[in-house]
Amino acid sequence: MLIEDFRIALLNTRSAIVSWTVPNTSDVSWIYSNGVLVRGPLYLGTLDREIQIPFTDAETQAIEVHNFDTGQEVSDFIEIRPNTKPIIQWVASIDGASYKIYHTPFGGSEKLIYDRLADEGKLRYSIDSPIIMPPGWNFVRVEALDQFGNESVRGNWNYLVFDLPDPASNLTVADGSGAGLFDIAITI
């Protein structure tokens, strides 16, 4: 069961407290962040639950709290990050006044995709790619600029984007056996 009523309280720049309530003290909980399991299984033995999780300052962070009765099958997370918009991370430069990110698709020309002033006191950056990357190999480079315009590379990566599958042509969706349930069928 997906817990939709949970609370997040920032603890510092790298973590937060997530709290929620479960129906039974014997229930098991799982916490996902951006589709990655960060805590679980949790057997806390209480109805009111609270734990600390890593919480980055990324532009987007999807938190999911799942609760299961003991012995119930555990489902996968719901949020799936698209392969076309990776998270780009780098360590801050001591003298960094601003940061630029360049993108080059395989066989293409380099393009500036990010140009922002540095946040004072920030030690690590983590952002969603500002563009949707094309299928195939992509090259990404992060550069720091000091107050005089001197550049230094903070990181560079090759990134492979897979083609998205073609949508099913014979997909049917019908009302299911209960509220919020649907029957989905693909005919070949």
C-alpha positions as CSV (number, residue, x, y, z in Angstrom):
1,M,0.0,0.0,0.0
2,L,1.4,3.4,-1.0
3,I,1.3,5.9,1.9
4,E,0.1,9.2,0.5
5,D,-0.1,11.1,3.8
6,F,3.5,11.5,5.0
7,R,5.5,14.5,6.2
8,I,9.0,15.7,5.3
9,A,11.0,18.0,7.5
10,L,14.4,19.2,6.3
11,L,17.1,18.4,8.8
12,N,20.1,20.0,7.0
13,T,21.3,20.3,3.4
14,R,21.8,16.6,3.0
15,S,19.1,14.9,5.0
16,A,15.4,15.0,6.0
17,I,13.1,13.4,8.4
18,V,10.1,11.4,6.9
19,S,7.2,10.6,9.2
20,W,4.0,8.7,8.6
21,T,1.4,6.5,10.3
22,V,0.6,2.9,9.5
23,P,-2.6,0.9,10.4
24,N,-0.8,-2.0,12.2
25,T,2.3,-2.1,14.4
26,S,3.4,-5.3,12.7
27,D,3.5,-3.6,9.2
28,V,6.7,-3.4,7.2
29,S,7.7,-0.1,5.5
30,W,9.9,0.7,2.5
31,I,11.0,4.2,1.5
32,Y,12.1,5.1,-2.1
33,S,13.7,8.3,-3.4
34,N,13.7,9.0,-7.1
35,G,13.1,5.3,-7.7
36,V,15.9,4.0,-5.5
37,L,15.3,2.1,-2.2
38,V,16.8,4.2,0.6
39,R,15.3,2.5,3.7
40,G,13.6,-0.8,4.1
41,P,12.4,-3.2,5.2
42,L,11.6,-1.3,8.4
43,Y,10.1,-3.3,11.3
44,L,9.5,-0.4,13.8
45,G,6.7,-1.9,15.9
46,T,4.9,1.4,16.2
47,L,2.0,3.1,14.4
48,D,3.7,6.5,14.1
49,R,7.0,6.1,12.2
50,E,9.8,8.5,11.6
51,I,13.2,8.0,10.0
52,Q,16.1,10.1,8.6
53,I,16.8,9.8,4.8
54,P,19.4,11.3,2.5
55,F,17.8,14.3,0.9
56,T,19.7,16.1,-1.9
57,D,19.1,19.5,-3.1
58,A,18.3,18.2,-6.6
59,E,15.7,20.2,-8.5
60,T,13.3,17.3,-8.2
61,Q,13.0,14.5,-5.7
62,A,10.2,12.0,-5.7
63,I,9.7,10.3,-2.2
64,E,7.5,7.2,-1.9
65,V,6.6,5.5,1.3
66,H,5.2,2.0,1.0
67,N,3.6,-0.1,3.7
68,F,2.9,-3.8,3.7
69,D,1.3,-6.3,6.1
70,T,3.8,-8.9,7.3
71,G,4.0,-11.6,4.6
72,Q,2.5,-9.4,1.9
73,E,4.5,-9.3,-1.4
74,V,6.6,-6.2,-1.8
75,S,6.0,-4.2,-5.0
76,D,8.5,-2.2,-6.9
77,F,8.7,1.5,-6.7
78,I,6.3,3.6,-8.8
79,E,8.6,6.5,-9.8
80,I,10.9,5.5,-12.7
81,R,13.4,8.0,-13.9
82,P,13.6,8.3,-17.6
83,N,16.9,7.4,-19.2
84,T,16.8,10.6,-21.3
85,K,17.2,13.0,-18.3
86,P,20.0,11.9,-16.0
87,I,21.0,13.5,-12.7
88,I,24.2,15.4,-13.2
89,Q,26.3,15.7,-10.0
90,W,29.6,17.5,-9.2
91,V,31.7,18.7,-6.3
92,A,31.8,22.4,-5.8
93,S,35.0,24.3,-6.6
94,I,36.5,26.4,-3.7
95,D,36.8,29.4,-6.0
96,G,33.8,28.7,-8.2
97,A,31.7,31.8,-9.0
98,S,29.6,30.0,-11.6
99,Y,29.1,26.7,-13.3
100,K,28.5,25.7,-16.9
101,I,27.4,22.4,-18.3
102,Y,28.1,21.5,-21.9
103,H,26.4,18.7,-23.9
104,T,27.6,17.0,-27.1
105,P,25.5,14.3,-28.8
106,F,27.5,11.6,-30.6
107,G,28.6,13.1,-33.9
108,G,27.1,16.5,-33.0
109,S,28.3,19.9,-31.9
110,E,28.8,21.0,-28.3
111,K,26.1,23.2,-26.8
112,L,25.8,25.1,-23.5
113,I,22.8,23.7,-21.5
114,Y,23.4,25.2,-18.0
115,D,24.9,28.5,-16.9
116,R,24.2,29.5,-13.3
117,L,26.0,31.4,-10.5
118,A,27.3,29.3,-7.7
119,D,25.4,29.0,-4.4
120,E,27.5,30.2,-1.5
121,G,28.5,27.5,0.9
122,K,27.2,24.7,-1.3
123,L,29.6,21.7,-1.3
124,R,27.9,19.4,-3.9
125,Y,25.6,20.0,-6.8
126,S,22.9,17.6,-8.1
127,I,20.6,18.7,-10.9
128,D,18.2,17.0,-13.3
129,S,19.5,17.3,-16.9
130,P,18.1,20.6,-18.3
131,I,17.5,18.9,-21.7
132,I,16.2,15.6,-22.9
133,M,19.2,13.8,-24.3
134,P,18.9,12.0,-27.7
135,P,19.3,8.3,-28.1
136,G,22.9,7.1,-28.4
137,W,26.1,8.3,-26.7
138,N,26.1,11.7,-25.2
139,F,29.1,13.6,-23.7
140,V,28.5,16.0,-20.7
141,R,31.1,18.3,-19.2
142,V,30.8,20.5,-16.1
143,E,33.1,23.5,-15.8
144,A,33.6,25.9,-12.9
145,L,34.5,29.6,-13.5
146,D,36.2,31.7,-10.9
147,Q,35.6,35.5,-10.5
148,F,38.2,36.2,-13.2
149,G,36.7,33.9,-15.8
150,N,39.3,31.1,-15.5
151,E,37.7,27.7,-16.2
152,S,38.3,24.3,-14.6
153,V,36.6,21.0,-15.4
154,R,34.7,19.6,-12.5
155,G,33.7,16.4,-14.2
156,N,32.9,14.9,-17.6
157,W,30.9,11.8,-18.5
158,N,29.9,9.7,-21.4
159,Y,26.2,8.8,-21.1
160,L,24.3,6.2,-23.1
161,V,20.6,6.9,-23.8
162,F,18.5,4.0,-25.0
163,D,15.7,4.4,-27.5
164,L,12.3,4.3,-25.9
165,P,10.2,1.4,-27.0
166,D,7.4,2.0,-29.4
167,P,4.0,2.4,-27.7
168,A,1.8,-0.7,-27.8
169,S,-0.6,-0.3,-30.8
170,N,-3.3,-2.5,-29.4
171,L,-3.6,-1.4,-25.8
172,T,-7.0,-1.5,-24.1
173,V,-7.9,-0.1,-20.7
174,A,-11.2,-1.0,-19.0
175,D,-12.7,-0.5,-15.5
176,G,-11.5,-3.2,-13.1
177,S,-13.1,-5.0,-10.2
178,G,-13.0,-2.1,-7.8
179,A,-12.5,1.6,-7.3
180,G,-9.2,2.8,-8.8
181,L,-8.5,-0.6,-10.5
182,F,-8.2,-1.1,-14.2
183,D,-7.8,-4.0,-16.6
184,I,-5.1,-3.4,-19.1
185,A,-4.6,-5.7,-22.1
186,I,-2.2,-5.8,-25.0
187,T,-3.2,-7.8,-28.0
188,I,-0.6,-8.9,-30.4
